[in-house]
Amino acid sequence: MAIAGEAQDALRPLMFSIAYRMLGSVVEAEDVVQDAYVRLQERHAAGETIDNPDAFAVTITTRLAIDVLRSARRNREVYIGPWMPEPLPDDDEDPAHRIERDETLSFAFLAVLERLGPVERAVFLLREVFAYDYATIADIVGRDEAACRQIQHRAKQRIAEGRVRFDGSADRDTALTDAFFAALEAGDVDRLVVALADDVVFYGDGGGRAPAIRRPMHGAVAVARFLGGLVRRGTRAGVRFERRSVNGAPALWVRGADGALLSIVMVEFDSGSAQVIANQLNPDKLGHLGEVGDLFALMGGDPAA
């Protein structure tokens, strides 16, 4: 059948869900969805019959996302500091962004996906997240079924090496998240140490475009002291905080005195404490959320913000 109007619009969330997980970028995912949508419209305008619209949309979206990853691979290899995904607010009002939030949408999981090559990532996501059979996956990525099974096996091994297991009930514990964010907003080092896991890891993604640490920081005491220092400096500069979840996890939006977004602090909990924290400061990855402030100016050019 032909695909048009509401039927095409209904495919957008599925297409975005695949593209965002593949790319870890809201902006790039939207571009891929738009390109895929144009191709759907072209097929419709040509009067072509599409027996399975969902499968057609998934195939186009996945192949376009693979192409984007291949072209961006060099840039990501030389990326300055840790790479973290673009935040996707849980309360995003865009109908195309209303996708199911689960572990595979978390910032920590998307970061681990960077271990995989473009085709590996496609095979892994299509199998693990979207539950497609190998015959379908093979057709989408242009490999045979046996090769896809091998790719999936290797991908799962590589993911397991860097994957952090999270307690979903802890993520939903309001008292736990409130205690952590209250300590963070106050810059209270002692309370932060209590809220952090002993082996907590802190990442800062500035991408060379904002002041950020270039290597992950480990340990409750070191991370607590660092965060406490940042909050004290930010308070003197008039920053304010807004609690608003992204990627299915609690987050703290940091804004300047003028309301411009400076960073988003994302946190994953496990066994009653904060296990992984990521501070997304790269303005290129925050621009889709509104006006972005100049963190270099605010922090006086300090690279360890």
C-alpha positions in Angstrom: 0.0 0.0 0.0 1.0 3.6 -0.3 2.2 5.5 2.8 0.9 9.0 3.3 -0.4 11.6 5.8 -1.1 10.2 9.3 0.4 6.8 8.4 3.7 8.5 7.7 3.6 10.6 10.8 2.9 7.5 12.9 6.2 6.1 11.8 8.2 9.0 13.1 8.6 7.8 16.7 9.8 4.4 15.5 12.3 6.0 13.1 13.6 8.5 15.8 13.9 5.7 18.3 16.2 3.8 16.1 18.2 6.8 14.8 18.7 8.3 18.3 20.0 5.0 19.8 22.2 4.5 16.8 23.7 8.1 16.9 23.3 9.3 20.4 22.5 12.7 18.9 19.0 14.3 18.8 20.0 16.7 16.0 21.6 13.9 13.8 18.7 11.6 14.6 16.2 14.3 13.5 18.1 14.8 10.3 18.1 11.0 9.6 14.4 10.8 10.2 13.7 13.7 7.9 15.8 12.1 5.2 14.0 8.8 5.6 10.7 10.6 5.6 11.5 12.3 2.3 12.3 8.9 0.8 9.0 7.6 2.0 7.2 10.6 0.4 9.1 10.0 -2.8 7.9 6.4 -2.9 4.4 7.5 -2.2 4.5 10.2 -4.9 5.8 7.6 -7.4 2.8 5.5 -6.6 4.9 2.6 -5.4 3.4 -0.1 -3.2 4.9 -0.8 0.2 3.6 -4.0 1.8 5.1 -3.4 5.2 5.5 0.4 6.0 7.2 -0.3 9.4 9.8 -2.6 7.9 10.4 -0.1 5.1 10.9 2.8 7.5 13.2 0.8 9.8 15.3 -0.3 6.9 15.8 3.2 5.5 16.4 4.8 8.9 18.9 2.1 9.9 20.9 2.4 6.7 21.0 6.2 6.8 22.1 6.1 10.5 24.9 3.6 9.5 26.1 6.0 6.8 26.1 8.9 9.3 28.1 6.9 11.8 30.6 6.0 9.2 31.1 9.6 8.1 31.4 10.8 11.7 33.7 8.0 12.9 36.9 9.9 12.4 35.5 12.9 14.3 34.5 10.7 17.2 37.9 9.0 17.3 39.6 12.4 17.8 36.9 13.8 20.1 38.4 15.8 22.9 37.6 14.2 26.2 34.9 11.6 27.0 32.0 11.4 24.5 28.5 11.4 26.0 25.2 11.5 24.1 23.0 14.6 23.5 20.4 14.7 26.3 16.8 13.7 25.5 14.3 15.2 28.0 11.8 12.8 29.4 9.1 15.5 29.1 9.9 16.4 25.5 6.7 17.5 23.9 7.7 16.6 20.3 5.4 13.6 19.3 8.3 12.1 17.3 10.4 12.0 20.5 7.9 10.2 22.6 9.7 6.9 22.6 9.8 4.2 25.3 12.4 5.0 28.0 14.4 2.0 29.1 18.0 1.0 29.9 19.0 1.2 26.3 18.2 4.9 26.2 20.3 5.8 29.3 23.3 8.1 28.7 25.6 5.5 30.2 24.4 2.7 27.9 24.5 5.0 24.8 28.1 5.9 25.7 29.0 2.2 25.9 27.6 1.7 22.4 30.5 3.8 21.2 32.5 0.6 21.5 30.7 -0.8 18.5 31.2 -0.1 14.8 28.2 1.2 12.8 27.0 -2.2 11.5 27.7 -3.8 14.9 25.6 -1.2 16.6 22.7 -1.7 14.1 22.7 -5.4 14.5 22.8 -5.2 18.3 20.0 -2.7 18.6 17.8 -4.3 16.0 18.1 -7.6 17.8 18.3 -6.6 21.5 16.0 -3.5 21.6 13.6 -4.0 18.7 13.5 -7.8 18.7 13.9 -8.4 14.9 14.8 -11.8 13.7 18.1 -12.4 12.0 16.6 -12.8 8.6 15.1 -9.3 8.8 18.3 -7.8 10.3 20.4 -9.4 7.5 18.3 -7.8 4.9 18.5 -4.4 6.6 22.3 -4.3 7.0 23.2 -6.2 3.8 24.8 -9.2 5.5 23.8 -12.9 5.6 22.2 -14.4 8.7 25.3 -16.3 9.9 27.4 -13.1 9.7 24.7 -11.2 11.7 24.7 -13.9 14.4 28.5 -13.6 14.7 28.3 -9.8 14.7 25.7 -9.9 17.5 27.8 -12.3 19.6 30.9 -10.0 19.4 28.8 -6.9 20.0 27.3 -8.4 23.2 30.7 -9.3 24.5 32.0 -5.8 23.9 29.0 -4.3 25.5 29.3 -6.5 28.5 32.9 -5.4 29.0 31.8 -1.8 29.6 28.2 -2.1 30.8 27.1 -0.9 34.2 24.2 -2.8 35.7 21.6 -0.5 37.3 18.9 -1.1 39.8 15.8 0.3 38.1 13.9 0.6 41.5 16.7 2.8 42.8 16.3 5.1 39.8 12.7 5.6 40.9 13.5 6.2 44.6 12.5 9.9 45.1 14.2 10.1 48.5 17.5 8.8 47.1 17.5 11.3 44.1 16.3 14.1 46.3 19.1 13.5 48.8 21.8 13.4 46.1 20.6 16.6 44.3 20.1 18.5 47.6 23.7 17.7 48.5 24.8 18.7 45.0 22.9 21.9 44.9 24.3 22.9 48.3 27.8 21.9 47.3 28.0 19.9 50.6 31.0 17.6 50.2 30.3 15.4 53.2 26.7 14.7 52.1 27.9 14.1 48.6 30.4 11.5 49.8 27.6 9.6 51.5 25.4 9.8 48.3 28.1 8.5 46.0 29.2 5.0 45.5 32.8 4.3 46.6 33.7 3.5 43.0 31.6 6.3 41.4 32.8 7.6 38.0 32.4 11.2 36.8 32.6 12.2 33.2 32.7 15.7 31.7 31.9 16.2 28.0 33.0 19.5 26.8 34.2 18.3 23.4 36.8 21.1 23.4 33.9 23.6 23.2 33.5 24.1 27.0 35.7 23.7 30.1 35.6 20.1 31.2 37.8 17.4 32.6 39.3 15.3 29.8 39.6 12.0 31.7 37.0 10.3 33.9 37.3 11.0 37.6 37.0 8.0 40.0 36.2 7.7 43.7 33.6 9.2 46.0 35.9 11.6 47.9 37.6 13.0 44.8 34.3 13.4 42.9 32.5 15.0 45.9 35.3 17.5 46.4 35.3 18.4 42.7 31.5 18.8 42.5 31.5 20.8 45.6 34.1 23.2 44.2 32.2 23.6 41.0 28.9 24.4 42.8 30.6 27.0 45.0 32.1 28.7 42.0 28.8 28.5 40.1 26.8 29.9 43.1 29.1 33.0 43.2 28.4 33.5 39.5 24.6 33.3 40.0 23.9 29.9 38.5 20.6 28.2 39.3 19.5 24.6 39.1 16.5 22.9 37.6 15.6 19.2 38.2 14.4 17.6 35.0 15.0 14.0 33.9 16.7 13.1 30.7 17.1 9.7 29.0 15.0 8.0 31.7 17.3 9.1 34.5 17.4 12.0 37.0 19.3 15.1 35.9 20.1 18.6 37.0 20.0 21.4 34.5 22.4 24.1 35.3 21.5 27.6 34.1 23.3 30.9 34.2 21.8 34.0 35.9 20.3 34.9 32.5 18.5 31.6 32.2 20.8 30.2 29.4 21.6 26.5 29.7 25.2 25.8 30.8 25.2 22.1 31.4 23.1 19.0 32.3 24.3 16.8 35.1 23.0 13.2 34.5 23.2 10.5 37.1 22.7 6.7 37.2 22.0 5.0 40.6 22.8 1.5 41.7 22.3 -0.2 45.1 21.3 3.0 46.8 24.0 5.4 45.6 25.1 7.4 42.6 27.3 5.1 40.4 27.9 7.1 37.2 27.6 10.9 36.8 28.1 12.7 33.5 28.2 16.5 33.1 27.2 17.4 29.5 28.7 20.8 28.8 29.3 20.8 25.1 27.2 23.6 23.7 26.9 21.7 20.4 25.0 19.0 22.3 22.8 21.3 24.2 21.7 23.7 21.4 18.5 21.7 20.6 17.3 22.5 24.2 17.3 26.3 23.8 19.7 29.1 24.4 23.2 28.0 25.6 25.4 30.1 27.8 29.2 30.8 27.6 30.6 28.5 30.2 34.2 29.5 29.4 33.4 33.1 30.3 31.6 32.1 33.4 34.3 29.8 34.7 37.2 32.1 33.6 38.5 29.6 31.0 39.3 27.0 33.6 39.5 23.6 31.6 38.7 21.6 34.7 35.0 22.7 35.1 
